[in-house]
Amino acid sequence: MTPAHDHLPDPDGRTPLGELLRGHRLAAGLTQAELAERAGLGVRTVRDLERGRASRPQRSTVELLADALGLTGGVRAVFLSAARRRTVERAAAGGGEVGATAVAASAPASGTPFALPPPVELVGRERDRADLVALLTTDGGPPAVSLVGLAGVGKTALALAVAHEVVDAHPGGVAGVLVGESSDAADVLATGSAVLGASRLADLAGRLRGRPALLLVDAVERAPGPVAEALRQLTDVVPTLRVLVTGRHPVGVPGELVRPVAPLDVPPPDVDDAVELARYPAAALFTARLARVRREPPDQRELPALAALVRRLGGLPLAIELMAARGRILDLDELLDRYGNRVLDLAAADPGRRGWEPAGTAVRAAAPVTLREAVATSYRLLAGHERAALRRLAVFANRWSVELAEELLADEIGWAVDPVPLLDRLVQLGLVSVRGTGAFRFRLLDAVRDFALERVAGRGELTAIRRRHALVVTRLVARTAPDLAGPELSRAVRLLDEVTSDIGTALAHAATDDPHTALRLAAALPRWWRLRGRDVTGRQWLRRLLADPRTADADPMVRAWALLGVARLAVEHGAGAAELAAVRPALDVFAARGDVTGELEARSVLCALLVATGGHDEAREQARAMLVVATRHDRLRNMAVAQYHLTWHEIRLGNLAGARRRLATVDRLAAQCGERRLRLLARASLVEVARYQGRYAEAVERGRRTVGALAELGDPGHRRRALGTVGLALAQDGRLDEAAEVLTELRTGMDQGRPEEGICALIEGIVALRRGDRELAAEWFGVAAGAGAAGQDRRDVVEALVGLVASTGDPGARERLDRACRQTGIRLLPQEWELLRDHGRSSDAGEDDCEVGR
C-alpha cells in the first residue's frame, strides 16, 4: 500500500494531520481497522482522516486516536495541533508563527526521543551496548548498523536501549519504525519521514538541517526488499541520518555493518554455586525474571536445576523469560523435569512486536509463537544446501571448528564445501553462535539443534549423519592421539577435551551401528582416558568392543592397540593381572608387522603389568629390551621411559643412589625431546627416593611442587600417587596434622578399589604408630597390605608388612614379610630395619630371610 499524497504539506514544511496519523499508525504496526478498534471509532473515520477528506475532525476524535497510538508529551501536542492548524491559522495574522511553532514541537527537543517505546532492562549486554554506542556516536561511523540474530535473542531490546542512550548525540532526533508484513518501500519512506518530523522524504533533509539523526527500523525480515530500497533512499538523501536495524538477516544497504547478537553466556556444567552463577548473564536474567513471579529466590537445592535450565535454553533471553514465568507454579527441579526436553514448545506472543505496543492503550492479543516457529522462520530463510548443512551440523554435541565442519560436510551433500561463507551466513541469521577465540568456537543453540534434528529425523537422515559424525570424530582422535605422548601433550589433551561430548556421542552410536569405527576410536583414546581419570570407563568400552563378534575380523593392528589400551587402563586401577595375557599377543602382532612404536608401547605396558603381578625379573628384562630397541631407533622418549621402568628395579634392590642416577637420565632425555610429563614423573620418583632415604622435609617440599605441576598437566593417577608420597613423608616426619589434611584430600572423590586406598591406609598406620596406638596401627597396616597386594607397586606391600610386624610382633606377619621379600626380591631399607629394631621385633635370622633375592 502506497502512502496517500493527495493532500500535500504546506510550502513551509508543516505536516498535515493525515500524514502524521498514517506515519504514527504504521510506526505502531497497526492496520486502519486495528487502530479504529482501539480508538472506538469507525474504520471510515480513520481512512478519511488519513486521506485528508475530514479537514475539521472533532477534538474528542483526535484525542481518542492519540490515546490509541500512545502519543505523549510534545509528540501528542504536535498531533493535536495539526488537527487545529487550519482554524488557528485563520485566526492568526498570516499564520506563520503558529506553523513554525508546530514544526518545532514535532522535532525532538534537547535530545528527547521521538516515537520510541521506553527501553527495557538489559542483563549481560554491557559490552554490546558500549560497542554500539561507540559506533553510533563516532564521526565517520557506518551509516547503517544491523543487529541480526534468532528470534528472541534480544535484538529489539538491545537496539532500544542503545537508541535511548545516544539521544544527545543526535540533535536531529531519534525515532523508530516497526516494519509490517505488507509494507512496501513507500510505506517505509513515509513512516520514517513522519516519525522524524517530516511529511515526506523530500522535506526530511530540510527539517534536519544537517543535524545527525537516528532511525531505528525493527523487524526488517517482514519486508526485506522494500526496507532495503527505502533505507538506500533515506541515507542517500539525508547523509546525516544513521540507521539502526534489527532483523533475522542483514538488510543489505551500502556501508552496512552487521553485528550478530549472540545469546547470553551460560554457566559451564561444573558451576552451580549462587555467587558463581550470578556471574553468568543467562543465570542472572533467569533469577531476575523469576523474582517477578515468586518472592523466594532459588535455594541451594534448586541451583543445579537453574544452571541446567539456562544451559538447556542456550542463553536465549526469550526462552529464559518464558521458562522463568512458569516458576510461579513450579519449582526449578519441576521446570527442568517438565520442560527440559521441550524447549521448542515454549510459547509467547510474537517476539518481533515485544516492546512496541503503545503504552496506555488496549493491547490486542497476539497469536502464540513457539520457539520452534521462531527457529523455523530463520530456517526458511536458508537455501536448500544451507538447510542440508545445518541439519548435518546439528549432530555436533557441543562446539566445533571450521575444519571439523568442513570434514563433516565434504562429500556428504554432494559438493566440495568451503564452510566459511556458509558459517558466515548461519552466524548472521543467528542459527550458529560464536563463543571464544579458539578453533572450537562455533556451536548451535540447543533450540536450533533440536529443531534441526527434528528435520533430520523427519527426512530419515539420522543414521547416515551420525555415521558420518563418528567417522569425522574418529579421524580427529586418530590424528591427535600420537601427540598425547610428547611435547604437544597439553595441546592434544585440550583439543580432545573440546570434543568430549562428541567423542561420547560418536562412540555410543558407532558401537551399535558401526563397531569397526567404534573400535578404531576407542583404541586411540586410552592415553586421554588415563589422563582424565576415566580408566575404568575406558576399559569397559574397549572390553565390550573387543568382545563384539562383529569386530572379530577387524584389522589386527587395531585390535592389538585396543588390547594394549585395555591393559594400560587396567594398571591404573589395580586390575593389570587380568589383562597380562592379552598384551603378549599384541606385542607379537607389532613385532610381526615391524611396528616399532607399537612394540615399544607394548613392552612398556608389560613392564608395568609384570611389576604389579610379581614378575619382577621379566619386567626388568622387558625394560632392558625396550631400551635396546629405543636406542637402536634413536627414540629418545622411549629411552627415557625404559630408564624410568629400570629405576623401580634399582629401588627394589635398595640401590637408591643408582635410582637417582637413572632418574637424572630420564630427566635429561625427556628434556631433549620436550616430554614435560616424563620429567614430572621422574621428579615424582625422586620424591619417593628422598622419602626412602629418610629425607622427609625434602620429599614434602619437592612433592608438593610436583603435585601442583601434575594437577596442571592433568594426570590424576600420578598426581594422587605423588600426593600419597607427600602424606607418607609428613607422617614419617611426625607432622601428623598435615598428614591428616593430605588424607582428606586423597579421599575426596576417591572411588572404591583405587590404588590410593592402600596409600591412605599406610599413612593412617604410620600416624597411629607415631601416636603410640599399636592396635589401631596394626589394623591400618593390615588394610594397606591387603589393598596393595593387587596394586601396581609391591613396594607398598612390603612397607605395610614392616609396619604390621613393628606394631604387633606377630610371627605370622613376620612370615608374610619374609615371603614377600623372597618373592619380589625387595630389600628392606635402613629406616625399615630401624623401625623393626626400635619396636624390638627384628632378629638376625629374620634379617637374613628378608635379604633373599639380593
Phi, psi and omega in degrees: 000128181268151180290149180280131180240017181288343177241093187281157179291158177296159182302332183275006172092006180290143187266125178294158180301317182301316178296316179298315181300313181296318180298315179293323179295315179293323178297328179276355179072032184250148169276169178298321180295319180294319178295318179299319180297317179297320185276349182073033181240172174278150179299324182297323179300314180296317182297315181295321178297317181294326181274359178080014182278341178251094187280336182231072179291152176294149181300320181298324179296314181295322180292322176299319178294319179298320178296315182296328179273353179071030182279136180223167172059220182296327179297317179295319181298318179297318182297314180293323182292329179297327180289331183262000192301315183300316182294316182295321181294324178293328182281334183265149180290111179079331177074001186295317183294320180298315180296320180296320179298319180297317180294318179299322180292334182284344180269146178299120179267137178054036176078013180288131181296150180243125173060042174239137172296160178293152179290156176255161180292129178253145176235126173077019181247022186302313182293318178300316180298314182297318180296316182291320177300317179297319180297322186272352181243359181267134176300138180081010178291171182294146179289334180222133175240123182253123173265115185241155178162178182293152175302135177087003181279348176103025181297311183295316180299318179295317181296317179298315180299317181292318180300317178293329184284336185256016183303314184297335180275359182229076182297341177285348177122155175231123185218167182224152179227130174260121184284134176265165184298325185256016183294142170244178185300323180295321177301312183296317179297315182295316182291317179298319178294318183296315183290340175267006171097013178235150183282337181203166185302322182299332182270347189292317180300320179293323180292321181284331178051046175080002180276142177297141176220160181229130177244122176265123180243115187255145174066049183293341181295345179289333178208066189299317181296306179301322179296315180300316180297316182295318182291326176298318179293316180302310184289334176288316185283326184239088184298336182274002180269129172250151184237131173248119190244142172235143179179178180283342181207164180300152182277331175086050176248155180302137177077009183292134173253121183265126179237099176298138176260114183272157172298167180286150179296136180251154180287147176291167186300334185269007182252118174214022175271142186301315182294316180292319180299323182297341180283346182258122187304323181298316179291322178296318178296317179300315181297319180295318180287328177296325181296342179282340185245349175210150186280327186277129175290163178302133177273175185302324181295329185273347187299317177301322178293321178300312181298318180294322180296311184292330174293316181296326179279355174069017181074014181281115187304317180300314180296322179297315180295320179295319180291316181298326180298331179285352177290353175294329185254322188246150170279175190290325176296320178293322176300315181296317180295319186279320189244357184302329179252016183228031185296333180292341182268357176298136186232153175204179173294163181312112184296339180290343183257356186298130178091353184254354179290130181300139181286153174077017179231168177286119183274126180288147181289137178255147179294142179300142177235119179276162175298327177300316179292324179296316178293320182299326179300316178290323179300322181290344177285347184276150171286168184303314182290332177289323176296317179300319179296316180299319179298322180285323179294337181295345180286340176293130184280336182217226182275156181213169184253170175300318182296318179294320178298318180299317181291323180293321186276333184298135176069342184280328179248017167088007179205156180288126188255126163268107189288346187295307177299323179297312180296322178300317179296315181292324177293317181297328179275358179079009180278333176240134177253155180241121180233129178082187183237357180285177180298321182269079185235000181256141175202158173266142169301149180302321180296320178292317179298315180299317180297313182296322179291329172298317178295320180300312181296320181295332181266001179071027185261355194299312183299314181296319181291318179295325178294318178297317179300317180297321178295317180297315180295320179298317178297318179299313181294319180297323178291329187271328188306318180301332181281355177287353173233104181142189185293341181267015186304310184300316179296317181296319179296316180297320180298313179292328175300323181298329184249026180307311182297321181289327175298313179298317180296315181296318181295316181296317181289313184295328179303330179267316189267327186213073187299333177296316177296319180299320180293319177299318179296310183295325181293339180268356189260348189305319180298317180294316178303317181294317180294336180258012176069026182250037185294322180293311179298315180298318179296321179297318178299311183296317179297319179297315183289323177294328180279347180292121182300339180287345178259006181299329181261017179294162178308126181305328179294320179296316179296324179295316178295325178294317178297319178297320179296319177303313182294318180301317181287327180296324179301325184296330180238033170070025180245025186295329183302326183289343186249359185300319184295336183278339185283325182298315175299324178297318177300319179296321180297314181296317181296319181294325180275355182069027180273098184295318180301312179297318180298315180296319179294320180296318179294324178296315178296320177300320179303313181293319181293319183292322176298318182291336183253006175093003180271063189292319181294316178294325178300318179294322180293322177295321179296319179294318178297321178298319180295323179295310182297316181296321180292320181298323183260009177056045178264091186299318182298314180293329174297318179296319180296318179298316177298325178295317178296318181294336178301320181300323182289329173296318178295319180303322182271004178079010180271075185290328176294319177296323178297318179297320180295317179296320180294327175296322177294318178302314182298319181294312181295320179295323178295322181296325182258009176070027182270087184296321183297317179297322178297320178293321178295323177297320179291324176296322178290326175297326176297317178297317180299317178301321179292317179299330179276000179082013179266072191291317181299318178297318180298320181293314183296309180292324182297318181295322177295320181291321178300315179298319181292322178292325177295318178295321180291325182092055177231082189297324181298308180288331175296316179297320179297316179296321178295321176298321178298319177299315180298319178297316180296320178296316180296316181292334179272002178082010180267073194288323179295320178293323177297323178296323178296320177296320178302316179300317180294320180297323186276348180292116179072015182280129177281149178294141179089004179284152179302330183291349173301318178294321178296316179300316180296323179295317177298315180301319180296317180295318179299314181296320180294320178296332179271000177085009180265084185292327180296312178295320179300317180299320180297315181292320179296324177296319177297316181298319180295320179292319180291323182284346183297331179257008184277186184263358182223099182291351176298326177296323180296316180298317180297321178293321180291326174300315178297321180295317178296317183295330184267344183238327187070015182290122179303326179296321177294322179294324179294321178296320178297313180299319182294320179297320179295320180294318184290326186259343185074016181281133177260138178291145180272159183307317182291336177287319174298320180296321179296317179295319181292319182300331182258012173065032185247356185268163177211157181299320181297318179297320181298320178296318181298319184287349180264006175299136179099004177294000000 
